[in-house]
Amino acid sequence: MQSSESLTMKIPEVARALGISRGLAYELARRDALPVPVIHLGRRLVLSRKAVSTLLEGGNGQDKGSHENG
């Protein structure tokens, strides 16, 4: 990651990365149904760039530890 790149992504950026519409991305974020944790900053919704990258590289995007299968 370049130093000028933000550590977070806005919903429209995430929508493009996931190949979904902006509206669907906002809807999923509000319902906390995206496959990565949503960060609520007042009315603003952002996601960790690292979590989205991990998801797109084949990980689950969530680093919650307590959600293990097995």
C-alpha positions in Angstrom: 0.0 0.0 0.0 1.3 3.4 -0.9 1.7 6.0 1.9 -0.8 8.3 0.2 -3.5 5.6 0.0 -6.2 5.8 2.7 -6.5 2.9 5.1 -10.3 2.9 4.6 -12.5 2.6 1.6 -15.8 4.4 1.0 -18.9 2.4 0.0 -18.7 3.3 -3.7 -15.1 2.1 -3.9 -16.1 -1.1 -2.2 -19.0 -1.6 -4.6 -16.7 -1.2 -7.6 -14.1 -3.7 -6.0 -16.9 -6.3 -5.3 -18.6 -5.8 -8.7 -22.0 -4.8 -7.1 -24.1 -1.6 -7.4 -23.5 1.3 -5.1 -27.1 1.0 -3.8 -26.7 -2.6 -3.0 -23.4 -1.9 -1.2 -25.0 0.8 0.9 -28.0 -1.5 1.7 -25.7 -4.3 2.8 -23.5 -2.0 4.8 -26.5 -0.6 6.7 -27.7 -4.1 7.5 -24.2 -5.1 8.5 -24.4 -7.8 5.8 -21.2 -7.1 3.9 -18.6 -9.9 4.1 -16.2 -7.4 5.9 -16.8 -5.3 9.0 -18.3 -1.9 8.4 -16.9 1.0 10.4 -19.5 3.6 11.4 -18.2 7.1 11.8 -21.3 9.0 12.7 -23.4 8.8 9.5 -20.4 7.8 7.4 -19.8 4.2 6.6 -16.3 3.0 5.6 -14.5 -0.3 5.4 -10.9 -1.4 6.0 -9.0 -1.5 2.8 -6.9 -4.4 4.2 -10.1 -6.4 5.0 -11.5 -5.8 1.5 -8.2 -6.8 0.0 -8.0 -10.0 2.1 -11.5 -10.9 1.1 -10.7 -10.4 -2.6 -7.6 -12.5 -2.3 -9.6 -15.4 -1.1 -9.8 -14.8 2.7 -13.0 -14.2 4.6 -12.3 -10.5 5.2 -13.2 -10.7 8.8 -10.7 -10.9 11.6 -13.1 -11.7 14.5 -11.5 -14.9 15.7 -14.6 -16.2 17.4 -16.3 -17.3 14.2 -14.4 -20.5 13.5 -16.0 -23.5 11.7 -15.1 -26.7 13.4 
